[in-house]
Amino acid sequence: MQFESLCLHAGYEPKNGEPRVLPIVQSTTFKYESTAAVQKLFDLEAPGFFYSRLSNPTVDYVEQKLTALEGGVGTVMTSAGQAASFIAILNLCKAGDHVVSASSIYGGTFNLFAVTLKRIGIEVTFVHETASEEEIEKEIRPNTKAVFGETIANPSMDVFDIEKFARIAHRHQIPLIVDNTFATPYLCRPFEYGADIVVHSTTKYLDGHALTVGGAIVDSGNFDWAASPRFKEFVEPDESYHGTVYTKAFGKAAYIVKARAQLIRDIGCVQTPQAAFYINLGLETLPLRMDRYCENALKVAKWLKTSDKIEEVRYPGLEDDPNYALAKKYLKKGASGVISFVLKGGREGGARFIDNLKMSTLQVHVADIRTCVLHPASSTHRQLTDEQLVDCGIPLGLVRLSVGLEAVEDIIADLEQALAHV
Ligand SMILES: *Cc1c(COP(=O)(O)O)cnc(C)c1O
């Protein structure tokens, strides 16, 4: 099946007389007729459900769909995108281990890496994406267990050179994890370029309707855990699971089964059946929505370029954008829906612009179906002084615009009348 068909049909396939629409199995627990049957489940010897912290039929169907869309071997959905990144790393690292990450990443992930992982003894080195292979490679240490980046970084919109980072990681038998939130598998499938693990905040385009927070980890099945000297936990018996050896028992799915069996079990950051149902509704229309986001955003970005109130427009789909060459390679169908631009009016100009918008709304969110905007200097980063903002790469007049699915004429008219107040 083509991608559009998988969005509708992968995962849940009803049999004779069963509901056509994905059912919500709102049950924490499942009934069994014999102790022998339950033992097999607990020993991971038979597939099935016994407690919704480990897995649930509704969530499982949506996980299967995500697996098909990314082209992997298995998926674990999590309570939030943050939990997906955390579990993805923790499945590889323990205290004393090290990760190399691109520096252009989502602020929440940056904090997770720089503060919380550090607290539990996992160190992260940030490298600039545009650095040479040699420079990046110098940061790899004997205890490095993962390399990380975002296909399209939130909010800088830098495009990640997946093949370059995959080459570096693989030369040292380390897996590459890619956060594919802004691209979605419709615009880019990182496994095709060498990524080993994909993570998502499903909260954004996959849900699309701003209904529910969620995350997902997808395993390509391509990384050879047994061949690398760095991942003893994959090839030695897990005493917390009756001596299971993940690579022997689960082959290509070793990573994703281990993530669920050890970490989802112990930490409990699961997705709920109700939320999975909503996310599935979003997935069904993903290709249609992504085409429109890309089309609208490109038109809006080109229009913004013509305004004399604007200093700079950043959108990887613009031919003169520094990320255009990478966007052409990795984002053949379009550069997604988020644009950042810098108003000439500084902090006050940004606030005036936002306050005068009529249709677009001020939201701490992106990837909604409705156009939404954020002015970091007067909201998320308002506690910072002008100098501090500039130091962390956020010009005072920076606006993050998440273009929605309204008629593009209406979006532009709204921006135009608000700009007149700046
Ligand atoms: C929002 C976001 C996250 C975090 O996801 P939550 O669902 O909010 O926890 C991670 N990565 C990227 C790129 C994001 O945009």
PDBQT file of the ligand as one rigid body, heavy atoms in Angstrom, charges set to zero:
ROOT
HETATM    1  C1  LIG A 501       6.825  19.496  21.147  1.00  0.00    +0.000 C 
HETATM    2  C2  LIG A 501       8.048  18.786  20.786  1.00  0.00    +0.000 A 
HETATM    3  C3  LIG A 501       8.600  17.815  21.644  1.00  0.00    +0.000 A 
HETATM    4  C4  LIG A 501       8.007  17.487  22.995  1.00  0.00    +0.000 C 
HETATM    5  O1  LIG A 501       6.778  16.871  22.834  1.00  0.00    +0.000 OA
HETATM    6  P1  LIG A 501       5.593  16.915  23.928  1.00  0.00    +0.000 P 
HETATM    7  O2  LIG A 501       4.551  16.068  23.284  1.00  0.00    +0.000 OA
HETATM    8  O3  LIG A 501       5.203  18.354  24.094  1.00  0.00    +0.000 OA
HETATM    9  O4  LIG A 501       6.139  16.323  25.178  1.00  0.00    +0.000 OA
HETATM   10  C5  LIG A 501       9.739  17.137  21.215  1.00  0.00    +0.000 A 
HETATM   11  N1  LIG A 501      10.311  17.418  20.036  1.00  0.00    +0.000 NA
HETATM   12  C6  LIG A 501       9.811  18.355  19.198  1.00  0.00    +0.000 A 
HETATM   13  C7  LIG A 501      10.493  18.617  17.902  1.00  0.00    +0.000 C 
HETATM   14  C8  LIG A 501       8.670  19.074  19.541  1.00  0.00    +0.000 A 
HETATM   15  O5  LIG A 501       8.199  20.003  18.700  1.00  0.00    +0.000 OA
ENDROOT
TORSDOF 0
